């Protein structure tokens, strides 16, 4: 065992060691990292492809098109009546005598055909295992006749660690989702009956989604206080407007209702039509 990131008295950190670190962090395959223009291709003409800034990892080896710059590769002319697929590869090479390593864009031309063209072969090496040539296909360039019809990006963009952490947090919140029953939310079930309920809590967010009805006589423009008496753990931090629509028993003649979920737990609404005894409620608020 030897130290890699500390002072050892002599130069001791090798490219292979750093690539091991990259492989352990990003992965052992080929990826575009979230930097610059993500190596986005731009077709300038049927013979010229511009590759914008970005950085990629291939078998732990990092190579880059500098920020604020671009590279240009040349596509050879197509042939009338023929189709072709070219590969734009990021080629790693190492001089076996000097040990000098480099990366460069290479366009591998496919075989023209009047039928379905195939992707040309490339050097499938592994620089971490000592191979002197290691190609990474980055783009497929499709030609029909003399025209480039498509440029396909072949590598995935690997998300940054902050993005991964954010996604994991959101996923954890989803798994922490708690279904809330009408009783949980304090519905006055002595008067209001439930037809449908899709209410839940995620984190500190309450989602109330419910269809209720009553067989009691509706008094037009009456304020129905405490239709819900929301328990303290689910109450909104501040008074929050609630979307309520009322219809008749045939789900016709809908009207909007005035409704508020108050911080004291009282959820009330005002129904403007006496014949509308079916309520559709949808609301969202933050609780403590």
VOGUVEX-373000 format. One record per residue (C-alpha): x negated, y, z; residue number from 1. Coordinates in Angstrom, 1 decimal. Example, Ala and Ser with C-alpha at 12.3 -4.5 7.8 and 13.67 -1.06 7.14 Angstrom:
% residues 2
+--------+--------+--------+------+
:      X :      Y :      Z : resi :
+--------+--------+--------+------+
:  -12.3 :   -4.5 :    7.8 :    1 :
:  -13.7 :   -1.1 :    7.1 :    2 :
+--------+--------+--------+------+
% end
This chain:
% residues 288
+--------+--------+--------+------+
:      X :      Y :      Z : resi :
+--------+--------+--------+------+
:    0.0 :    0.0 :    0.0 :    1 :
:   -1.3 :    3.5 :   -0.8 :    2 :
:    0.0 :    7.0 :   -0.4 :    3 :
:    1.4 :    8.7 :   -3.4 :    4 :
:    2.7 :   12.1 :   -2.4 :    5 :
:   -0.1 :   13.0 :    0.1 :    6 :
:   -3.7 :   14.2 :   -0.1 :    7 :
:   -6.1 :   11.4 :   -0.6 :    8 :
:   -9.3 :   13.3 :   -1.3 :    9 :
:   -9.4 :   12.4 :   -5.0 :   10 :
:   -6.9 :   12.6 :   -7.9 :   11 :
:   -4.7 :    9.5 :   -7.4 :   12 :
:   -1.2 :   10.0 :   -8.6 :   13 :
:   -0.8 :    8.2 :  -12.0 :   14 :
:    1.8 :    8.7 :  -14.7 :   15 :
:    3.0 :    5.2 :  -14.1 :   16 :
:    3.6 :    5.9 :  -10.5 :   17 :
:    5.6 :    9.0 :  -11.3 :   18 :
:    7.6 :    7.1 :  -13.9 :   19 :
:    8.4 :    4.5 :  -11.2 :   20 :
:    9.8 :    7.3 :   -9.1 :   21 :
:   11.9 :    8.6 :  -12.0 :   22 :
:   13.2 :    5.1 :  -12.7 :   23 :
:   14.2 :    4.6 :   -9.1 :   24 :
:   16.0 :    7.9 :   -9.1 :   25 :
:   17.6 :    8.2 :  -12.5 :   26 :
:   17.5 :    4.6 :  -13.7 :   27 :
:   15.4 :    2.4 :  -16.0 :   28 :
:   17.4 :    3.0 :  -19.2 :   29 :
:   17.6 :    6.1 :  -21.4 :   30 :
:   19.4 :    9.2 :  -20.3 :   31 :
:   19.7 :   13.0 :  -21.0 :   32 :
:   19.3 :   15.0 :  -17.8 :   33 :
:   21.5 :   18.0 :  -16.9 :   34 :
:   19.2 :   20.8 :  -18.1 :   35 :
:   19.1 :   23.3 :  -20.9 :   36 :
:   21.3 :   22.6 :  -23.9 :   37 :
:   21.4 :   18.8 :  -23.2 :   38 :
:   19.5 :   18.1 :  -26.5 :   39 :
:   22.6 :   19.0 :  -28.4 :   40 :
:   22.2 :   18.4 :  -32.2 :   41 :
:   23.1 :   21.1 :  -34.7 :   42 :
:   23.2 :   20.2 :  -38.4 :   43 :
:   21.6 :   23.1 :  -40.3 :   44 :
:   21.9 :   21.5 :  -43.7 :   45 :
:   22.1 :   18.1 :  -45.3 :   46 :
:   18.3 :   17.9 :  -44.9 :   47 :
:   17.7 :   19.7 :  -41.6 :   48 :
:   18.8 :   18.8 :  -38.0 :   49 :
:   18.1 :   21.2 :  -35.2 :   50 :
:   17.8 :   19.7 :  -31.7 :   51 :
:   18.3 :   22.2 :  -28.9 :   52 :
:   16.6 :   22.4 :  -25.5 :   53 :
:   16.8 :   19.6 :  -22.9 :   54 :
:   15.0 :   16.9 :  -21.1 :   55 :
:   15.4 :   13.1 :  -21.3 :   56 :
:   14.2 :   10.0 :  -19.4 :   57 :
:   13.3 :    6.8 :  -21.2 :   58 :
:   11.8 :    4.0 :  -19.1 :   59 :
:   10.9 :    6.6 :  -16.5 :   60 :
:    9.1 :    8.8 :  -19.0 :   61 :
:   10.2 :   12.4 :  -19.1 :   62 :
:   10.0 :   14.4 :  -22.4 :   63 :
:   11.4 :   17.8 :  -23.2 :   64 :
:   12.4 :   20.4 :  -25.7 :   65 :
:   11.5 :   23.6 :  -23.8 :   66 :
:   14.2 :   25.9 :  -22.6 :   67 :
:   15.0 :   28.7 :  -25.1 :   68 :
:   13.5 :   26.7 :  -28.0 :   69 :
:   14.6 :   24.0 :  -30.4 :   70 :
:   13.0 :   21.3 :  -32.5 :   71 :
:   13.8 :   20.6 :  -36.2 :   72 :
:   13.7 :   17.3 :  -37.9 :   73 :
:   14.0 :   16.6 :  -41.7 :   74 :
:   16.6 :   14.3 :  -43.2 :   75 :
:   15.7 :   12.8 :  -46.6 :   76 :
:   18.1 :   13.3 :  -49.4 :   77 :
:   21.0 :   11.0 :  -49.8 :   78 :
:   22.0 :    9.3 :  -53.0 :   79 :
:   25.2 :    9.8 :  -55.0 :   80 :
:   27.7 :    7.0 :  -54.4 :   81 :
:   25.6 :    5.5 :  -51.6 :   82 :
:   25.9 :    5.5 :  -47.8 :   83 :
:   23.1 :    5.4 :  -45.3 :   84 :
:   22.4 :    5.6 :  -41.6 :   85 :
:   19.2 :    7.2 :  -40.3 :   86 :
:   17.9 :    7.0 :  -36.8 :   87 :
:   16.3 :    9.9 :  -35.0 :   88 :
:   14.1 :    8.4 :  -32.3 :   89 :
:   12.0 :    9.9 :  -29.6 :   90 :
:    8.8 :    7.9 :  -30.0 :   91 :
:    6.3 :    7.4 :  -27.2 :   92 :
:    2.8 :    6.5 :  -28.3 :   93 :
:   -0.4 :    5.9 :  -26.3 :   94 :
:   -3.9 :    5.9 :  -27.8 :   95 :
:   -5.4 :    2.7 :  -26.5 :   96 :
:   -9.0 :    4.1 :  -26.6 :   97 :
:   -8.4 :    7.5 :  -25.1 :   98 :
:   -5.3 :    6.8 :  -23.0 :   99 :
:   -3.7 :   10.0 :  -24.5 :  100 :
:    0.1 :    9.8 :  -24.5 :  101 :
:    2.6 :   11.8 :  -26.5 :  102 :
:    6.3 :   12.0 :  -27.6 :  103 :
:    7.5 :   13.1 :  -30.9 :  104 :
:   10.7 :   13.0 :  -33.1 :  105 :
:   10.6 :   10.4 :  -35.8 :  106 :
:   13.3 :    9.9 :  -38.4 :  107 :
:   13.7 :    6.2 :  -39.4 :  108 :
:   15.5 :    6.1 :  -42.8 :  109 :
:   18.1 :    3.4 :  -43.3 :  110 :
:   18.7 :    1.4 :  -46.4 :  111 :
:   21.2 :    3.0 :  -48.9 :  112 :
:   24.1 :    0.8 :  -49.8 :  113 :
:   27.4 :    1.2 :  -51.6 :  114 :
:   29.1 :   -0.8 :  -48.8 :  115 :
:   28.8 :   -0.6 :  -45.1 :  116 :
:   25.3 :    0.7 :  -44.1 :  117 :
:   23.4 :   -0.8 :  -41.2 :  118 :
:   21.4 :    1.0 :  -38.5 :  119 :
:   17.7 :    0.7 :  -39.2 :  120 :
:   15.4 :   -1.2 :  -36.9 :  121 :
:   13.0 :    0.6 :  -34.5 :  122 :
:   10.2 :   -0.4 :  -32.1 :  123 :
:   11.8 :   -1.7 :  -28.9 :  124 :
:    8.9 :   -1.4 :  -26.5 :  125 :
:    8.5 :   -0.6 :  -22.8 :  126 :
:    5.8 :    1.8 :  -22.0 :  127 :
:    5.9 :    0.8 :  -18.3 :  128 :
:    4.8 :   -2.7 :  -19.4 :  129 :
:    1.9 :   -1.3 :  -21.4 :  130 :
:    3.4 :   -1.1 :  -24.8 :  131 :
:    1.6 :    1.5 :  -27.0 :  132 :
:    4.8 :    2.4 :  -29.0 :  133 :
:    8.2 :    2.7 :  -27.4 :  134 :
:   11.1 :    4.2 :  -29.5 :  135 :
:   14.2 :    5.6 :  -27.9 :  136 :
:   17.1 :    6.1 :  -30.4 :  137 :
:   18.7 :    9.5 :  -29.7 :  138 :
:   20.8 :   10.3 :  -32.8 :  139 :
:   22.4 :    8.4 :  -35.6 :  140 :
:   22.7 :   10.5 :  -38.8 :  141 :
:   25.4 :    9.2 :  -41.2 :  142 :
:   25.2 :   10.1 :  -44.9 :  143 :
:   27.8 :    9.6 :  -47.6 :  144 :
:   26.3 :   10.5 :  -51.0 :  145 :
:   24.2 :   13.6 :  -50.5 :  146 :
:   26.2 :   14.8 :  -47.5 :  147 :
:   25.6 :   14.2 :  -43.8 :  148 :
:   29.0 :   13.3 :  -42.5 :  149 :
:   28.3 :   12.7 :  -38.8 :  150 :
:   25.6 :   13.1 :  -36.2 :  151 :
:   26.2 :   10.8 :  -33.3 :  152 :
:   24.5 :   11.4 :  -29.9 :  153 :
:   23.5 :    8.0 :  -28.5 :  154 :
:   22.5 :    8.8 :  -25.0 :  155 :
:   24.7 :    9.6 :  -21.9 :  156 :
:   24.1 :   12.7 :  -19.8 :  157 :
:   23.3 :   11.5 :  -16.3 :  158 :
:   25.0 :   13.7 :  -13.7 :  159 :
:   22.9 :   15.7 :  -11.2 :  160 :
:   22.8 :   14.6 :   -7.5 :  161 :
:   25.0 :   17.5 :   -6.4 :  162 :
:   27.6 :   16.5 :   -9.1 :  163 :
:   27.4 :   12.9 :   -7.9 :  164 :
:   27.9 :   13.9 :   -4.3 :  165 :
:   30.9 :   16.1 :   -5.2 :  166 :
:   32.5 :   13.2 :   -7.2 :  167 :
:   31.9 :   10.8 :   -4.3 :  168 :
:   33.5 :   13.3 :   -1.9 :  169 :
:   36.5 :   13.6 :   -4.1 :  170 :
:   36.7 :    9.8 :   -4.4 :  171 :
:   36.5 :    9.4 :   -0.7 :  172 :
:   39.3 :   11.9 :   -0.3 :  173 :
:   41.4 :    9.8 :   -2.7 :  174 :
:   40.7 :    6.7 :   -0.7 :  175 :
:   41.7 :    8.6 :    2.4 :  176 :
:   45.1 :    9.4 :    0.9 :  177 :
:   47.9 :    8.8 :    3.4 :  178 :
:   51.4 :    8.2 :    2.3 :  179 :
:   53.9 :   10.4 :    4.3 :  180 :
:   57.5 :    9.2 :    4.8 :  181 :
:   60.4 :   11.6 :    5.2 :  182 :
:   60.4 :   10.8 :    8.9 :  183 :
:   56.7 :   11.8 :    9.0 :  184 :
:   57.6 :   15.2 :    7.6 :  185 :
:   60.5 :   15.7 :   10.0 :  186 :
:   63.4 :   15.4 :    7.6 :  187 :
:   66.8 :   15.8 :    9.3 :  188 :
:   68.0 :   12.3 :    8.2 :  189 :
:   71.3 :   12.8 :   10.0 :  190 :
:   72.4 :   15.1 :    7.2 :  191 :
:   70.0 :   14.6 :    4.4 :  192 :
:   69.5 :   11.2 :    2.7 :  193 :
:   66.4 :   10.2 :    0.6 :  194 :
:   66.6 :    9.0 :   -3.0 :  195 :
:   62.9 :    9.3 :   -3.9 :  196 :
:   59.8 :   10.2 :   -2.0 :  197 :
:   56.2 :   10.6 :   -3.2 :  198 :
:   54.7 :   12.7 :   -0.4 :  199 :
:   51.2 :   12.2 :    0.9 :  200 :
:   48.2 :   13.8 :    2.7 :  201 :
:   44.7 :   14.1 :    1.2 :  202 :
:   42.2 :   15.7 :    3.5 :  203 :
:   43.9 :   18.8 :    4.8 :  204 :
:   46.3 :   19.1 :    1.9 :  205 :
:   50.0 :   18.1 :    2.3 :  206 :
:   51.9 :   17.2 :   -0.9 :  207 :
:   55.7 :   17.1 :   -0.4 :  208 :
:   57.6 :   15.6 :   -3.3 :  209 :
:   61.1 :   14.4 :   -2.5 :  210 :
:   64.6 :   14.0 :   -3.8 :  211 :
:   67.3 :   14.2 :   -1.1 :  212 :
:   71.1 :   14.7 :   -1.1 :  213 :
:   73.9 :   15.2 :    1.4 :  214 :
:   77.5 :   14.2 :    1.6 :  215 :
:   78.3 :   17.2 :    3.8 :  216 :
:   80.0 :   20.2 :    2.3 :  217 :
:   77.6 :   22.7 :    0.8 :  218 :
:   78.3 :   26.3 :    1.6 :  219 :
:   77.1 :   28.5 :   -1.2 :  220 :
:   74.3 :   30.9 :   -0.3 :  221 :
:   74.1 :   29.4 :    3.2 :  222 :
:   70.6 :   29.2 :    4.7 :  223 :
:   70.0 :   25.6 :    5.8 :  224 :
:   67.5 :   26.0 :    8.6 :  225 :
:   65.4 :   23.1 :    9.9 :  226 :
:   66.3 :   20.7 :    7.0 :  227 :
:   62.7 :   19.6 :    7.9 :  228 :
:   61.2 :   20.1 :   11.3 :  229 :
:   57.6 :   19.5 :   10.3 :  230 :
:   55.4 :   17.9 :   13.1 :  231 :
:   52.5 :   20.1 :   14.2 :  232 :
:   49.8 :   18.0 :   12.5 :  233 :
:   51.4 :   18.5 :    9.1 :  234 :
:   52.6 :   22.1 :    9.3 :  235 :
:   51.3 :   24.7 :    6.9 :  236 :
:   48.7 :   27.1 :    8.2 :  237 :
:   50.8 :   30.0 :    6.8 :  238 :
:   54.3 :   30.4 :    5.6 :  239 :
:   54.4 :   28.7 :    2.1 :  240 :
:   56.9 :   29.0 :   -0.7 :  241 :
:   58.5 :   25.7 :   -1.7 :  242 :
:   59.9 :   24.8 :   -5.1 :  243 :
:   63.5 :   23.5 :   -4.7 :  244 :
:   66.0 :   22.8 :   -7.5 :  245 :
:   69.6 :   21.8 :   -6.7 :  246 :
:   71.9 :   19.9 :   -9.0 :  247 :
:   75.3 :   18.2 :   -8.8 :  248 :
:   75.7 :   14.5 :   -8.4 :  249 :
:   75.4 :   14.0 :  -12.1 :  250 :
:   72.1 :   15.8 :  -12.2 :  251 :
:   73.7 :   18.7 :  -14.1 :  252 :
:   74.0 :   22.4 :  -13.6 :  253 :
:   70.6 :   22.8 :  -11.9 :  254 :
:   69.8 :   26.0 :  -10.0 :  255 :
:   66.7 :   27.3 :   -8.2 :  256 :
:   66.9 :   27.7 :   -4.5 :  257 :
:   65.1 :   30.0 :   -2.1 :  258 :
:   62.9 :   27.9 :    0.2 :  259 :
:   60.1 :   28.3 :    2.6 :  260 :
:   57.9 :   26.0 :    4.8 :  261 :
:   57.1 :   28.1 :    7.8 :  262 :
:   54.0 :   27.8 :   10.0 :  263 :
:   56.3 :   26.9 :   12.9 :  264 :
:   57.4 :   23.8 :   11.1 :  265 :
:   60.8 :   25.0 :    9.9 :  266 :
:   61.4 :   24.2 :    6.3 :  267 :
:   64.6 :   25.9 :    5.1 :  268 :
:   66.4 :   26.5 :    1.8 :  269 :
:   69.4 :   28.4 :    0.5 :  270 :
:   71.6 :   26.7 :   -2.1 :  271 :
:   73.5 :   29.2 :   -4.4 :  272 :
:   76.2 :   26.7 :   -5.6 :  273 :
:   78.6 :   24.8 :   -3.4 :  274 :
:   78.7 :   21.9 :   -5.9 :  275 :
:   75.0 :   21.3 :   -5.9 :  276 :
:   74.2 :   18.8 :   -3.1 :  277 :
:   71.2 :   17.0 :   -4.7 :  278 :
:   67.8 :   18.7 :   -4.0 :  279 :
:   64.5 :   18.2 :   -5.7 :  280 :
:   61.6 :   19.5 :   -3.5 :  281 :
:   58.0 :   20.0 :   -4.5 :  282 :
:   55.4 :   21.8 :   -2.4 :  283 :
:   51.8 :   21.8 :   -1.4 :  284 :
:   50.1 :   23.4 :    1.6 :  285 :
:   47.0 :   23.3 :    3.8 :  286 :
:   47.4 :   22.0 :    7.3 :  287 :
:   45.1 :   22.2 :   10.3 :  288 :
+--------+--------+--------+------+
% end
